[in-house]
Amino acid sequence: MNRDSISALLLIGLSAATLTGCIINPYSIQYRDVKTIYPPSVQNMIRAIPTKTPKTIQVDDINAAGAEWKRRGYILLGYVDWTIPRGTPYLTSMIPLDLRVQARKVGAEVVLFANNTPAGREEGIMVIPTYQPGESYTANTIGNATVRSPRGDYYYGNYGQTTTVTSPGTYHNEVVPYSTQLVKYSALFFALKKSEYLTPQQRAMSQ
């Protein structure tokens, strides 16, 4: 299953959850953990889960900002990097509160995020099935007939009959080009190193 298929299935799940009243944090669904791939020596540097409210900072260039916080002595715990069509109903409401909930869950002290970052366009074609109803028309039948009565008498006369006929409908596939603006939701989750692993400059900046 490719990335587009996964995103489509996820959007369907989000929509269904929203309609049923369930609360879903998209940052939690899209979170990718990197802490677990660090060697034990690096994992041991990470400070215990903080008790204060995590900081959420919106940035323009998330890569540059992430490099700066690493220089300050922070270690990346995980990230979110999700490209979706602009205007996706539920995701337009993604707010820092969702980030803080996920930050507490993974033990992050600082979260850098960039929402609705333009990410180019997606172009292609879609097939739209259409149904054309059948046409109705009326047929008139006129003629004459001879009828014999039970007594054996013959009677002659004319008759007329009207019949409505409907032809079967038809199905067609219409190919329509589309172009969709894509946007990216990104977030980096950081935790500070333990004090003994910080340089004097990093220790001063973390106060």
Secondary structure, 3 states (H helix, E strand, C coil): CCHHHHHHHHHHHHHHHHHCCCCCCHHHHHCEECHHHCCHHHHCCECCCCCCCCEEEECCCHHHHHHHHHHCCEEEEEEEEEEEECCCCHHHHCCHHHHHHHHHHHCCCEEEEEEEEEEEEEEEEEEEEEEECCCEEEEEEEEEEEEECCCCCEEEEEEEEEEEEECCCEEEEEEEEEEEEEEEEEEEEEEEECHHHCCHHHHHHCC
